[in-house]
Amino acid sequence: MHTNWIRLKISEQIILDLQEGKQLDTNDYHVEKHIQLNFKNNEITELFKKIIRVTKQNYFNTLHEIFTDLEHFDFRNEKSVNTKIKSYNSYENNNFTLRESIDLMEHTCNVVNEAIEISKDQNDGSKAIILLLSLTHDFGKSDNVREYIKTSKTERHDIVSAKYLQVKLLNNKELDHLSNEHIEEIYNILSTHHDENVKTKSTIVELFHKADIIASKKEIKKLTQQQAKGATHDN
């Protein structure tokens, strides 16, 4: 059976059941079989299933496309930070060189996991947007993504990330319920998420930023502990 046909049938069944108010259970849609046909990376597979379980919106195909890109663009071999690029957020300036050892795949997964945890009490629409922002917020750090959306290597990564997500949101028919104004708002949030001069007040923005900060602080703590253990062994 063709993979794209399986994806379409699964997505249609999820949408129909959601419209009838049924509780989403991924096992009912043979999602595990579906994912095995599409993703090679177990970490991506598990994170995808986790997001599908927690969001009730019709974002299945959009999320699947983004996760496919996450694997295809080889984020495991991309750095999550680059010391050659000026940081746009003060918390990132600490232990900047240390954090270069965290790859883009690991950081992306860390931020999404934090976003899932801290957005539990949000409505389904807000939760879905927070997860989309968390998932794509650093896509612009990938040279492959820059080539994909045909942008320069000097453009700020937050702007590149916003352009990438904007393309995905505009090209997916399952997101017809999102107006151009909503997509523009999402673009603005993502394109300025490292600009401390932008003081946008909204729960979505605050929780998205919080997920990124918590993940980064946990990464620094983990790396610092590993460094300390290494120094102890050397002595």
NORQUIHU-V598178 format. One record per pair of residues at least 12 apart in sequence whose C-alpha atoms are under 8 Angstrom apart, sorted by the first residue. I is the first residue (numbers start at 1). J is the second residue. D is the distance in Angstrom with one decimal. If there is no record, write none. Layout:
BEGIN
i=I j=J d=D
i=I j=J d=D
END
This chain:
BEGIN
i=3 j=34 d=7.4
i=3 j=37 d=6.7
i=3 j=38 d=7.5
i=6 j=34 d=6.8
i=7 j=34 d=6.9
i=7 j=61 d=7.7
i=10 j=29 d=5.9
i=10 j=30 d=7.8
i=10 j=31 d=7.6
i=11 j=60 d=6.2
i=11 j=61 d=7.0
i=13 j=29 d=7.5
i=14 j=29 d=7.5
i=14 j=58 d=7.9
i=15 j=58 d=6.2
i=18 j=56 d=7.0
i=18 j=57 d=8.0
i=24 j=53 d=6.8
i=24 j=56 d=7.1
i=25 j=53 d=6.9
i=26 j=49 d=7.5
i=26 j=52 d=7.4
i=26 j=53 d=6.6
i=31 j=49 d=7.7
i=32 j=49 d=7.9
i=38 j=68 d=7.6
i=39 j=68 d=7.0
i=39 j=71 d=7.5
i=41 j=71 d=7.3
i=44 j=67 d=7.0
i=44 j=71 d=7.5
i=47 j=109 d=7.3
i=47 j=113 d=7.9
i=48 j=63 d=7.7
i=48 j=64 d=7.6
i=48 j=67 d=7.2
i=51 j=116 d=7.5
i=51 j=131 d=7.9
i=54 j=116 d=7.5
i=55 j=124 d=6.1
i=55 j=127 d=6.8
i=55 j=128 d=6.0
i=56 j=124 d=6.0
i=57 j=124 d=6.4
i=57 j=125 d=6.7
i=57 j=128 d=6.8
i=58 j=174 d=6.5
i=58 j=175 d=7.3
i=59 j=128 d=7.9
i=59 j=174 d=6.9
i=59 j=175 d=7.1
i=61 j=172 d=7.7
i=61 j=174 d=7.6
i=62 j=168 d=6.8
i=62 j=169 d=7.4
i=62 j=172 d=6.5
i=62 j=174 d=7.9
i=63 j=132 d=7.9
i=66 j=136 d=8.0
i=66 j=168 d=7.9
i=70 j=105 d=7.6
i=73 j=142 d=7.5
i=73 j=144 d=5.7
i=73 j=145 d=6.9
i=75 j=103 d=7.0
i=75 j=104 d=5.2
i=75 j=105 d=4.8
i=75 j=142 d=7.1
i=76 j=103 d=5.6
i=76 j=104 d=6.0
i=76 j=105 d=5.0
i=76 j=106 d=7.3
i=77 j=103 d=6.5
i=77 j=104 d=7.4
i=78 j=103 d=5.5
i=78 j=104 d=5.3
i=78 j=105 d=7.7
i=78 j=141 d=7.8
i=78 j=142 d=6.5
i=79 j=100 d=5.8
i=79 j=101 d=7.0
i=79 j=102 d=6.3
i=79 j=103 d=4.5
i=79 j=104 d=5.2
i=79 j=141 d=7.8
i=80 j=99 d=7.4
i=80 j=100 d=6.3
i=80 j=101 d=7.9
i=80 j=102 d=5.8
i=80 j=103 d=5.0
i=80 j=104 d=4.2
i=80 j=105 d=7.8
i=80 j=107 d=6.3
i=80 j=138 d=7.7
i=80 j=141 d=7.3
i=81 j=96 d=7.3
i=81 j=99 d=6.6
i=81 j=100 d=5.3
i=81 j=102 d=7.8
i=81 j=104 d=7.9
i=81 j=141 d=7.9
i=82 j=97 d=8.0
i=82 j=100 d=6.4
i=83 j=96 d=6.7
i=83 j=97 d=6.3
i=83 j=100 d=7.5
i=87 j=194 d=7.6
i=88 j=194 d=4.6
i=88 j=195 d=5.6
i=88 j=196 d=7.1
i=89 j=194 d=5.1
i=89 j=195 d=6.6
i=89 j=196 d=6.4
i=91 j=213 d=7.4
i=92 j=216 d=7.8
i=95 j=220 d=7.0
i=98 j=220 d=7.5
i=98 j=223 d=7.2
i=99 j=219 d=7.4
i=99 j=220 d=6.6
i=99 j=223 d=7.7
i=102 j=219 d=7.7
i=104 j=138 d=7.7
i=107 j=215 d=7.3
i=107 j=216 d=7.7
i=108 j=134 d=7.4
i=108 j=135 d=6.1
i=108 j=136 d=7.7
i=108 j=138 d=7.3
i=109 j=135 d=7.5
i=110 j=215 d=5.6
i=111 j=134 d=6.0
i=111 j=135 d=7.3
i=111 j=211 d=5.5
i=111 j=212 d=5.2
i=111 j=214 d=7.8
i=111 j=215 d=5.3
i=111 j=216 d=8.0
i=112 j=131 d=6.3
i=112 j=134 d=5.4
i=112 j=135 d=5.7
i=112 j=211 d=7.4
i=114 j=211 d=5.1
i=114 j=212 d=7.7
i=114 j=214 d=7.2
i=114 j=215 d=6.6
i=115 j=130 d=6.9
i=115 j=131 d=6.2
i=115 j=134 d=6.7
i=115 j=207 d=7.2
i=115 j=208 d=6.7
i=115 j=211 d=5.0
i=116 j=131 d=7.0
i=118 j=207 d=7.0
i=118 j=211 d=7.4
i=119 j=207 d=7.0
i=126 j=204 d=6.5
i=129 j=186 d=7.9
i=129 j=204 d=7.5
i=130 j=204 d=5.9
i=130 j=205 d=7.8
i=130 j=207 d=7.2
i=130 j=208 d=5.6
i=131 j=208 d=7.9
i=133 j=186 d=7.9
i=133 j=190 d=6.7
i=133 j=208 d=6.8
i=134 j=208 d=6.2
i=134 j=211 d=7.5
i=134 j=212 d=7.3
i=136 j=161 d=6.2
i=136 j=162 d=7.9
i=136 j=164 d=8.0
i=136 j=165 d=6.8
i=137 j=158 d=6.6
i=137 j=161 d=5.7
i=137 j=162 d=7.4
i=137 j=190 d=6.4
i=138 j=157 d=6.7
i=138 j=158 d=6.7
i=138 j=161 d=6.0
i=139 j=157 d=7.4
i=139 j=160 d=7.3
i=139 j=161 d=5.0
i=139 j=164 d=7.6
i=140 j=156 d=7.6
i=140 j=157 d=4.2
i=140 j=158 d=6.1
i=140 j=159 d=7.3
i=140 j=160 d=4.6
i=140 j=161 d=4.4
i=140 j=164 d=7.8
i=141 j=157 d=5.4
i=141 j=161 d=7.9
i=145 j=164 d=7.6
i=146 j=160 d=6.9
i=149 j=163 d=7.6
i=149 j=164 d=6.6
i=158 j=190 d=6.2
i=158 j=191 d=4.7
i=158 j=192 d=6.5
i=158 j=193 d=6.7
i=158 j=194 d=7.0
i=159 j=190 d=7.1
i=159 j=191 d=4.2
i=159 j=192 d=7.2
i=160 j=191 d=7.5
i=161 j=190 d=7.0
i=161 j=191 d=7.0
i=162 j=186 d=7.8
i=162 j=187 d=5.0
i=162 j=188 d=7.5
i=162 j=190 d=5.2
i=162 j=191 d=5.1
i=163 j=187 d=7.1
i=165 j=187 d=7.5
i=166 j=183 d=6.7
i=166 j=184 d=7.9
i=166 j=186 d=7.9
i=166 j=187 d=6.2
i=169 j=183 d=7.1
i=170 j=183 d=7.8
i=189 j=205 d=6.9
i=193 j=209 d=7.4
END
